[in-house]
Amino acid sequence: MFDDDLFDHLTPRGTFDIVLHDVHIPRDSDKPVVLTAKFAGKGSPYWNAMMKLKPLADATAATERAATLLAKLAIVGWQNVSKNGVPVVYSAELGAEVLHKLIRAKRAEKVDYAIAAAMNPDNYREPIVEAVDLGKE
């Protein structure tokens, strides 16, 4: 009765840039770190890996573990990260290191935000309403 592609417009596709406001590498950079992530919600490799884990009583350890998986399975790149004026190429190990350092700096909410943004399927599809339709330019 219905076409097989009935909900294709809702299917998460591509990547999404997650801006980590107030996170600058190096600290004197005028631009915040931007993580480029692929979908990490239900059915994704990130989601599947998280579902296989046993709960941890230590909240910091649990957040670090989630951050490591995010860095490995969902984040595919970053922008505005440099050292000594040279852009740093993203790797899962460096991504996890940065996320862990945020957690240890008592800024775990930045990591939680990145995880939530990566898991939100609405971030990976065309907007239903264009910004101009909302009076924005």
PyMOL CGO cylinders between C-alpha atoms (Angstrom):
from pymol import cmd
from pymol.cgo import CYLINDER

trace = [
    CYLINDER, 0.00, 0.00, 0.00, 2.72, 2.51, 1.01, 0.3, 1, 1, 1, 1, 1, 1,
    CYLINDER, 2.72, 2.51, 1.01, 6.02, 2.98, -0.78, 0.3, 1, 1, 1, 1, 1, 1,
    CYLINDER, 6.02, 2.98, -0.78, 9.08, 1.47, 0.89, 0.3, 1, 1, 1, 1, 1, 1,
    CYLINDER, 9.08, 1.47, 0.89, 10.65, 4.91, 1.15, 0.3, 1, 1, 1, 1, 1, 1,
    CYLINDER, 10.65, 4.91, 1.15, 7.77, 6.39, 3.17, 0.3, 1, 1, 1, 1, 1, 1,
    CYLINDER, 7.77, 6.39, 3.17, 10.06, 7.56, 5.98, 0.3, 1, 1, 1, 1, 1, 1,
    CYLINDER, 10.06, 7.56, 5.98, 13.33, 8.05, 4.12, 0.3, 1, 1, 1, 1, 1, 1,
    CYLINDER, 13.33, 8.05, 4.12, 13.14, 11.79, 4.81, 0.3, 1, 1, 1, 1, 1, 1,
    CYLINDER, 13.14, 11.79, 4.81, 13.40, 11.02, 8.54, 0.3, 1, 1, 1, 1, 1, 1,
    CYLINDER, 13.40, 11.02, 8.54, 16.39, 8.68, 8.24, 0.3, 1, 1, 1, 1, 1, 1,
    CYLINDER, 16.39, 8.68, 8.24, 19.59, 10.16, 9.74, 0.3, 1, 1, 1, 1, 1, 1,
    CYLINDER, 19.59, 10.16, 9.74, 22.24, 10.67, 7.03, 0.3, 1, 1, 1, 1, 1, 1,
    CYLINDER, 22.24, 10.67, 7.03, 25.63, 12.25, 6.68, 0.3, 1, 1, 1, 1, 1, 1,
    CYLINDER, 25.63, 12.25, 6.68, 27.40, 14.16, 9.43, 0.3, 1, 1, 1, 1, 1, 1,
    CYLINDER, 27.40, 14.16, 9.43, 26.61, 16.94, 11.87, 0.3, 1, 1, 1, 1, 1, 1,
    CYLINDER, 26.61, 16.94, 11.87, 28.93, 19.61, 13.27, 0.3, 1, 1, 1, 1, 1, 1,
    CYLINDER, 28.93, 19.61, 13.27, 28.81, 19.92, 17.06, 0.3, 1, 1, 1, 1, 1, 1,
    CYLINDER, 28.81, 19.92, 17.06, 30.14, 23.24, 18.33, 0.3, 1, 1, 1, 1, 1, 1,
    CYLINDER, 30.14, 23.24, 18.33, 31.74, 22.97, 21.77, 0.3, 1, 1, 1, 1, 1, 1,
    CYLINDER, 31.74, 22.97, 21.77, 31.15, 26.53, 22.90, 0.3, 1, 1, 1, 1, 1, 1,
    CYLINDER, 31.15, 26.53, 22.90, 33.90, 27.92, 25.15, 0.3, 1, 1, 1, 1, 1, 1,
    CYLINDER, 33.90, 27.92, 25.15, 36.23, 25.01, 24.32, 0.3, 1, 1, 1, 1, 1, 1,
    CYLINDER, 36.23, 25.01, 24.32, 39.30, 26.37, 22.51, 0.3, 1, 1, 1, 1, 1, 1,
    CYLINDER, 39.30, 26.37, 22.51, 42.44, 24.45, 21.52, 0.3, 1, 1, 1, 1, 1, 1,
    CYLINDER, 42.44, 24.45, 21.52, 44.76, 26.19, 22.09, 0.3, 1, 1, 1, 1, 1, 1,
    CYLINDER, 44.76, 26.19, 22.09, 43.15, 28.31, 24.78, 0.3, 1, 1, 1, 1, 1, 1,
    CYLINDER, 43.15, 28.31, 24.78, 43.91, 31.57, 22.94, 0.3, 1, 1, 1, 1, 1, 1,
    CYLINDER, 43.91, 31.57, 22.94, 42.17, 30.45, 19.73, 0.3, 1, 1, 1, 1, 1, 1,
    CYLINDER, 42.17, 30.45, 19.73, 39.32, 32.72, 18.70, 0.3, 1, 1, 1, 1, 1, 1,
    CYLINDER, 39.32, 32.72, 18.70, 37.24, 29.79, 17.39, 0.3, 1, 1, 1, 1, 1, 1,
    CYLINDER, 37.24, 29.79, 17.39, 35.64, 27.00, 19.44, 0.3, 1, 1, 1, 1, 1, 1,
    CYLINDER, 35.64, 27.00, 19.44, 36.31, 23.34, 18.75, 0.3, 1, 1, 1, 1, 1, 1,
    CYLINDER, 36.31, 23.34, 18.75, 33.83, 21.82, 16.31, 0.3, 1, 1, 1, 1, 1, 1,
    CYLINDER, 33.83, 21.82, 16.31, 33.36, 18.04, 16.27, 0.3, 1, 1, 1, 1, 1, 1,
    CYLINDER, 33.36, 18.04, 16.27, 32.07, 16.40, 13.10, 0.3, 1, 1, 1, 1, 1, 1,
    CYLINDER, 32.07, 16.40, 13.10, 29.99, 13.37, 14.01, 0.3, 1, 1, 1, 1, 1, 1,
    CYLINDER, 29.99, 13.37, 14.01, 28.00, 10.71, 12.28, 0.3, 1, 1, 1, 1, 1, 1,
    CYLINDER, 28.00, 10.71, 12.28, 24.73, 9.48, 13.78, 0.3, 1, 1, 1, 1, 1, 1,
    CYLINDER, 24.73, 9.48, 13.78, 25.21, 7.81, 17.17, 0.3, 1, 1, 1, 1, 1, 1,
    CYLINDER, 25.21, 7.81, 17.17, 21.61, 7.03, 18.10, 0.3, 1, 1, 1, 1, 1, 1,
    CYLINDER, 21.61, 7.03, 18.10, 19.63, 3.82, 18.26, 0.3, 1, 1, 1, 1, 1, 1,
    CYLINDER, 19.63, 3.82, 18.26, 20.94, 1.18, 15.88, 0.3, 1, 1, 1, 1, 1, 1,
    CYLINDER, 20.94, 1.18, 15.88, 24.30, 2.88, 15.32, 0.3, 1, 1, 1, 1, 1, 1,
    CYLINDER, 24.30, 2.88, 15.32, 27.65, 1.27, 16.19, 0.3, 1, 1, 1, 1, 1, 1,
    CYLINDER, 27.65, 1.27, 16.19, 27.97, 3.71, 19.13, 0.3, 1, 1, 1, 1, 1, 1,
    CYLINDER, 27.97, 3.71, 19.13, 24.53, 2.83, 20.49, 0.3, 1, 1, 1, 1, 1, 1,
    CYLINDER, 24.53, 2.83, 20.49, 25.12, -0.90, 20.04, 0.3, 1, 1, 1, 1, 1, 1,
    CYLINDER, 25.12, -0.90, 20.04, 28.46, -0.73, 21.87, 0.3, 1, 1, 1, 1, 1, 1,
    CYLINDER, 28.46, -0.73, 21.87, 26.95, 1.28, 24.73, 0.3, 1, 1, 1, 1, 1, 1,
    CYLINDER, 26.95, 1.28, 24.73, 24.11, -1.21, 25.13, 0.3, 1, 1, 1, 1, 1, 1,
    CYLINDER, 24.11, -1.21, 25.13, 26.58, -4.06, 25.63, 0.3, 1, 1, 1, 1, 1, 1,
    CYLINDER, 26.58, -4.06, 25.63, 28.33, -2.37, 28.56, 0.3, 1, 1, 1, 1, 1, 1,
    CYLINDER, 28.33, -2.37, 28.56, 27.65, -3.07, 32.20, 0.3, 1, 1, 1, 1, 1, 1,
    CYLINDER, 27.65, -3.07, 32.20, 26.73, -0.02, 34.28, 0.3, 1, 1, 1, 1, 1, 1,
    CYLINDER, 26.73, -0.02, 34.28, 29.49, 1.64, 36.28, 0.3, 1, 1, 1, 1, 1, 1,
    CYLINDER, 29.49, 1.64, 36.28, 28.94, 3.11, 39.76, 0.3, 1, 1, 1, 1, 1, 1,
    CYLINDER, 28.94, 3.11, 39.76, 31.61, 5.76, 39.16, 0.3, 1, 1, 1, 1, 1, 1,
    CYLINDER, 31.61, 5.76, 39.16, 29.96, 8.54, 37.09, 0.3, 1, 1, 1, 1, 1, 1,
    CYLINDER, 29.96, 8.54, 37.09, 33.30, 9.94, 35.92, 0.3, 1, 1, 1, 1, 1, 1,
    CYLINDER, 33.30, 9.94, 35.92, 34.48, 6.54, 34.69, 0.3, 1, 1, 1, 1, 1, 1,
    CYLINDER, 34.48, 6.54, 34.69, 31.14, 5.97, 32.95, 0.3, 1, 1, 1, 1, 1, 1,
    CYLINDER, 31.14, 5.97, 32.95, 31.34, 9.32, 31.17, 0.3, 1, 1, 1, 1, 1, 1,
    CYLINDER, 31.34, 9.32, 31.17, 34.94, 8.67, 30.13, 0.3, 1, 1, 1, 1, 1, 1,
    CYLINDER, 34.94, 8.67, 30.13, 33.96, 5.29, 28.75, 0.3, 1, 1, 1, 1, 1, 1,
    CYLINDER, 33.96, 5.29, 28.75, 31.09, 6.83, 26.77, 0.3, 1, 1, 1, 1, 1, 1,
    CYLINDER, 31.09, 6.83, 26.77, 33.44, 9.57, 25.53, 0.3, 1, 1, 1, 1, 1, 1,
    CYLINDER, 33.44, 9.57, 25.53, 36.00, 7.01, 24.34, 0.3, 1, 1, 1, 1, 1, 1,
    CYLINDER, 36.00, 7.01, 24.34, 33.33, 5.17, 22.36, 0.3, 1, 1, 1, 1, 1, 1,
    CYLINDER, 33.33, 5.17, 22.36, 32.01, 8.44, 20.92, 0.3, 1, 1, 1, 1, 1, 1,
    CYLINDER, 32.01, 8.44, 20.92, 35.52, 9.40, 19.81, 0.3, 1, 1, 1, 1, 1, 1,
    CYLINDER, 35.52, 9.40, 19.81, 36.02, 6.00, 18.19, 0.3, 1, 1, 1, 1, 1, 1,
    CYLINDER, 36.02, 6.00, 18.19, 32.60, 5.25, 16.71, 0.3, 1, 1, 1, 1, 1, 1,
    CYLINDER, 32.60, 5.25, 16.71, 30.87, 8.56, 16.00, 0.3, 1, 1, 1, 1, 1, 1,
    CYLINDER, 30.87, 8.56, 16.00, 33.29, 11.47, 15.70, 0.3, 1, 1, 1, 1, 1, 1,
    CYLINDER, 33.29, 11.47, 15.70, 34.90, 11.52, 12.27, 0.3, 1, 1, 1, 1, 1, 1,
    CYLINDER, 34.90, 11.52, 12.27, 36.79, 14.80, 12.44, 0.3, 1, 1, 1, 1, 1, 1,
    CYLINDER, 36.79, 14.80, 12.44, 37.19, 18.19, 14.06, 0.3, 1, 1, 1, 1, 1, 1,
    CYLINDER, 37.19, 18.19, 14.06, 37.88, 21.80, 13.26, 0.3, 1, 1, 1, 1, 1, 1,
    CYLINDER, 37.88, 21.80, 13.26, 39.73, 24.58, 15.07, 0.3, 1, 1, 1, 1, 1, 1,
    CYLINDER, 39.73, 24.58, 15.07, 42.16, 22.31, 16.91, 0.3, 1, 1, 1, 1, 1, 1,
    CYLINDER, 42.16, 22.31, 16.91, 45.82, 23.20, 16.59, 0.3, 1, 1, 1, 1, 1, 1,
    CYLINDER, 45.82, 23.20, 16.59, 49.13, 22.90, 18.42, 0.3, 1, 1, 1, 1, 1, 1,
    CYLINDER, 49.13, 22.90, 18.42, 51.95, 25.40, 17.90, 0.3, 1, 1, 1, 1, 1, 1,
    CYLINDER, 51.95, 25.40, 17.90, 49.97, 26.95, 15.05, 0.3, 1, 1, 1, 1, 1, 1,
    CYLINDER, 49.97, 26.95, 15.05, 49.64, 23.66, 13.15, 0.3, 1, 1, 1, 1, 1, 1,
    CYLINDER, 49.64, 23.66, 13.15, 46.20, 22.04, 12.71, 0.3, 1, 1, 1, 1, 1, 1,
    CYLINDER, 46.20, 22.04, 12.71, 45.92, 18.71, 14.53, 0.3, 1, 1, 1, 1, 1, 1,
    CYLINDER, 45.92, 18.71, 14.53, 44.47, 15.90, 12.43, 0.3, 1, 1, 1, 1, 1, 1,
    CYLINDER, 44.47, 15.90, 12.43, 41.66, 14.06, 14.22, 0.3, 1, 1, 1, 1, 1, 1,
    CYLINDER, 41.66, 14.06, 14.22, 42.16, 10.52, 15.48, 0.3, 1, 1, 1, 1, 1, 1,
    CYLINDER, 42.16, 10.52, 15.48, 40.00, 8.53, 17.86, 0.3, 1, 1, 1, 1, 1, 1,
    CYLINDER, 40.00, 8.53, 17.86, 42.83, 8.51, 20.40, 0.3, 1, 1, 1, 1, 1, 1,
    CYLINDER, 42.83, 8.51, 20.40, 43.27, 12.30, 20.31, 0.3, 1, 1, 1, 1, 1, 1,
    CYLINDER, 43.27, 12.30, 20.31, 39.50, 12.82, 20.36, 0.3, 1, 1, 1, 1, 1, 1,
    CYLINDER, 39.50, 12.82, 20.36, 39.18, 10.62, 23.44, 0.3, 1, 1, 1, 1, 1, 1,
    CYLINDER, 39.18, 10.62, 23.44, 42.08, 12.44, 25.08, 0.3, 1, 1, 1, 1, 1, 1,
    CYLINDER, 42.08, 12.44, 25.08, 40.41, 15.83, 24.59, 0.3, 1, 1, 1, 1, 1, 1,
    CYLINDER, 40.41, 15.83, 24.59, 37.05, 14.56, 25.84, 0.3, 1, 1, 1, 1, 1, 1,
    CYLINDER, 37.05, 14.56, 25.84, 38.69, 12.96, 28.90, 0.3, 1, 1, 1, 1, 1, 1,
    CYLINDER, 38.69, 12.96, 28.90, 40.53, 16.21, 29.66, 0.3, 1, 1, 1, 1, 1, 1,
    CYLINDER, 40.53, 16.21, 29.66, 37.20, 18.06, 29.55, 0.3, 1, 1, 1, 1, 1, 1,
    CYLINDER, 37.20, 18.06, 29.55, 35.71, 15.57, 32.00, 0.3, 1, 1, 1, 1, 1, 1,
    CYLINDER, 35.71, 15.57, 32.00, 38.68, 15.88, 34.36, 0.3, 1, 1, 1, 1, 1, 1,
    CYLINDER, 38.68, 15.88, 34.36, 38.43, 19.69, 34.13, 0.3, 1, 1, 1, 1, 1, 1,
    CYLINDER, 38.43, 19.69, 34.13, 34.93, 19.33, 35.61, 0.3, 1, 1, 1, 1, 1, 1,
    CYLINDER, 34.93, 19.33, 35.61, 33.30, 20.17, 32.26, 0.3, 1, 1, 1, 1, 1, 1,
    CYLINDER, 33.30, 20.17, 32.26, 31.62, 16.82, 31.61, 0.3, 1, 1, 1, 1, 1, 1,
    CYLINDER, 31.62, 16.82, 31.61, 28.51, 18.70, 30.44, 0.3, 1, 1, 1, 1, 1, 1,
    CYLINDER, 28.51, 18.70, 30.44, 30.42, 19.51, 27.23, 0.3, 1, 1, 1, 1, 1, 1,
    CYLINDER, 30.42, 19.51, 27.23, 30.88, 15.79, 26.60, 0.3, 1, 1, 1, 1, 1, 1,
    CYLINDER, 30.88, 15.79, 26.60, 27.26, 15.06, 27.54, 0.3, 1, 1, 1, 1, 1, 1,
    CYLINDER, 27.26, 15.06, 27.54, 26.17, 17.74, 25.06, 0.3, 1, 1, 1, 1, 1, 1,
    CYLINDER, 26.17, 17.74, 25.06, 28.29, 16.20, 22.29, 0.3, 1, 1, 1, 1, 1, 1,
    CYLINDER, 28.29, 16.20, 22.29, 26.86, 12.74, 22.97, 0.3, 1, 1, 1, 1, 1, 1,
    CYLINDER, 26.86, 12.74, 22.97, 23.27, 14.03, 23.01, 0.3, 1, 1, 1, 1, 1, 1,
    CYLINDER, 23.27, 14.03, 23.01, 23.80, 16.00, 19.78, 0.3, 1, 1, 1, 1, 1, 1,
    CYLINDER, 23.80, 16.00, 19.78, 25.38, 13.00, 18.05, 0.3, 1, 1, 1, 1, 1, 1,
    CYLINDER, 25.38, 13.00, 18.05, 22.47, 10.79, 19.13, 0.3, 1, 1, 1, 1, 1, 1,
    CYLINDER, 22.47, 10.79, 19.13, 19.72, 13.16, 17.96, 0.3, 1, 1, 1, 1, 1, 1,
    CYLINDER, 19.72, 13.16, 17.96, 18.45, 11.95, 14.57, 0.3, 1, 1, 1, 1, 1, 1,
    CYLINDER, 18.45, 11.95, 14.57, 16.95, 15.37, 13.79, 0.3, 1, 1, 1, 1, 1, 1,
    CYLINDER, 16.95, 15.37, 13.79, 20.49, 16.73, 13.48, 0.3, 1, 1, 1, 1, 1, 1,
    CYLINDER, 20.49, 16.73, 13.48, 21.14, 14.45, 10.49, 0.3, 1, 1, 1, 1, 1, 1,
    CYLINDER, 21.14, 14.45, 10.49, 18.28, 15.28, 8.18, 0.3, 1, 1, 1, 1, 1, 1,
    CYLINDER, 18.28, 15.28, 8.18, 17.02, 18.25, 6.25, 0.3, 1, 1, 1, 1, 1, 1,
    CYLINDER, 17.02, 18.25, 6.25, 15.06, 20.69, 8.38, 0.3, 1, 1, 1, 1, 1, 1,
    CYLINDER, 15.06, 20.69, 8.38, 11.30, 20.43, 8.03, 0.3, 1, 1, 1, 1, 1, 1,
    CYLINDER, 11.30, 20.43, 8.03, 11.01, 24.21, 8.15, 0.3, 1, 1, 1, 1, 1, 1,
    CYLINDER, 11.01, 24.21, 8.15, 13.64, 26.43, 6.57, 0.3, 1, 1, 1, 1, 1, 1,
    CYLINDER, 13.64, 26.43, 6.57, 15.17, 29.15, 8.75, 0.3, 1, 1, 1, 1, 1, 1,
    CYLINDER, 15.17, 29.15, 8.75, 13.83, 31.86, 6.44, 0.3, 1, 1, 1, 1, 1, 1,
    CYLINDER, 13.83, 31.86, 6.44, 10.29, 30.53, 7.04, 0.3, 1, 1, 1, 1, 1, 1,
    CYLINDER, 10.29, 30.53, 7.04, 10.80, 31.24, 10.74, 0.3, 1, 1, 1, 1, 1, 1,
    CYLINDER, 10.80, 31.24, 10.74, 11.84, 34.82, 10.03, 0.3, 1, 1, 1, 1, 1, 1,
    CYLINDER, 11.84, 34.82, 10.03, 15.55, 34.08, 10.31, 0.3, 1, 1, 1, 1, 1, 1,
    CYLINDER, 15.55, 34.08, 10.31, 18.14, 34.90, 7.71, 0.3, 1, 1, 1, 1, 1, 1,
]
cmd.load_cgo(trace, "trace")
